[in-house]
Amino acid sequence: MSSDCRENKKKQIGWKHAFRGMVHAVRSEINLRIEILVAICVIVLGFLLRVSLLEWAILMLTIGFVLTIELINTTIERIMDFYSPQRHSIVGLIKDIAAGAVLCSAFFSIIIGCIIFLPKIIDLL
Ligand SMILES: Nc1ncnc2c1ncn2[C@@H]1O[C@H](COP(=O)(O)OP(=O)(O)OP(=O)(O)O)[C@@H](O)[C@H]1O
C-alpha cells in the first residue's frame, strides 16, 4: 500500500471517530443540544436581519467557540469520571472550572449577539 493511500485511509478514519465523538456528546449532553438550538436560531436571525459578511464571520466564530468549549468540557467530564469515579473535592473543582469555561464563552457570546442584533432590532421598531 502506498504512503499516499495509507494517509488517505488514516484521515477518513479520523473523521469517522470525530463524528462518532460528536454524536455521543450531542446525545448525552443536554447543554450541547440547547447550544446547537440557540446556534440555529442565531443563524435564522442572521438571515432575517441581513447581517453583513463580517458579522457572519464573527457569529460563526462565536458559535464554533461555544460548541468547541462545550465539547472540551464534556471530554474533561468523561476523563474525570473514568479516572476518578468516586467523589473527590479536586475532581469536583476540575469539573467546576471546565463548566466555568462554558459559562464564560456563553456569557461573551450573548454580548456579541447583543452587539450585532440589538441595533438591527431597534431599527425595526
Ligand atoms: N467525582 C466527583 N467528585 C466531586 N464532585 C463532583 C464529582 N462529579 C461531579 N461533581 C460535581 O457535580 C457537578 C456536575 O458534574 P457532572 O459530571 O454531573 O456534570 P454535568 O451535570 O454534566 O455538568 P455540565 O452541566 O457542566 O455538563 C460538577 O461540576 C462538580 O461540582
The ligand as a Tripos MOL2 file, in Angstrom:
@<TRIPOS>MOLECULE
LIG
   31    33     1     0     0
SMALL
NO_CHARGES

@<TRIPOS>ATOM
      1 N1        -16.4860   12.8290   41.2340 N.pl3     1 LIG1
      2 C1        -16.9130   13.9960   41.7120 C.ar      1 LIG1
      3 N2        -16.4130   14.4830   42.8600 N.ar      1 LIG1
      4 C2        -16.8310   15.6760   43.3560 C.ar      1 LIG1
      5 N3        -17.7520   16.4770   42.7600 N.ar      1 LIG1
      6 C3        -18.2750   16.0530   41.6010 C.ar      1 LIG1
      7 C4        -17.9110   14.7900   41.0280 C.ar      1 LIG1
      8 N4        -18.6030   14.6380   39.8800 N.ar      1 LIG1
      9 C5        -19.3470   15.7410   39.7390 C.ar      1 LIG1
     10 N5        -19.1780   16.5910   40.7660 N.ar      1 LIG1
     11 C6        -19.8340   17.9050   40.9370 C.3       1 LIG1
     12 O1        -21.0420   17.8980   40.2160 O.3       1 LIG1
     13 C7        -21.0040   18.8790   39.1560 C.3       1 LIG1
     14 C8        -21.6730   18.3120   37.9190 C.3       1 LIG1
     15 O2        -20.8760   17.2740   37.4130 O.3       1 LIG1
     16 P1        -21.3270   16.2670   36.2640 P.3       1 LIG1
     17 O3        -20.2160   15.3820   35.9160 O.co2     1 LIG1
     18 O4        -22.6280   15.6460   36.6540 O.co2     1 LIG1
     19 O5        -21.5240   17.2500   35.0660 O.3       1 LIG1
     20 P2        -22.8610   17.7200   34.3520 P.3       1 LIG1
     21 O6        -24.0410   17.6380   35.2650 O.co2     1 LIG1
     22 O7        -22.9070   17.0210   33.0540 O.co2     1 LIG1
     23 O8        -22.4190   19.2610   34.2220 O.3       1 LIG1
     24 P3        -22.3560   20.2200   32.9730 P.3       1 LIG1
     25 O9        -23.6390   20.9800   33.0780 O.co2     1 LIG1
     26 O10       -21.1480   21.1070   33.2190 O.co2     1 LIG1
     27 O11       -22.2210   19.4030   31.7250 O.co2     1 LIG1
     28 C9        -19.5200   19.1950   38.9660 C.3       1 LIG1
     29 O12       -19.3240   20.4850   38.4080 O.3       1 LIG1
     30 C10       -18.9820   19.0360   40.3710 C.3       1 LIG1
     31 O13       -19.2200   20.2080   41.1410 O.3       1 LIG1
@<TRIPOS>BOND
     1     1     2 1
     2     2     3 ar
     3     2     7 ar
     4     3     4 ar
     5     4     5 ar
     6     5     6 ar
     7     6     7 ar
     8     6    10 ar
     9     7     8 ar
    10     8     9 ar
    11     9    10 ar
    12    10    11 1
    13    11    12 1
    14    11    30 1
    15    12    13 1
    16    13    14 1
    17    13    28 1
    18    14    15 1
    19    15    16 1
    20    16    17 2
    21    16    18 1
    22    16    19 1
    23    19    20 1
    24    20    21 2
    25    20    22 1
    26    20    23 1
    27    23    24 1
    28    24    25 2
    29    24    26 1
    30    24    27 1
    31    28    29 1
    32    28    30 1
    33    30    31 1
@<TRIPOS>SUBSTRUCTURE
     1 LIG1         1 GROUP 0 **** ****
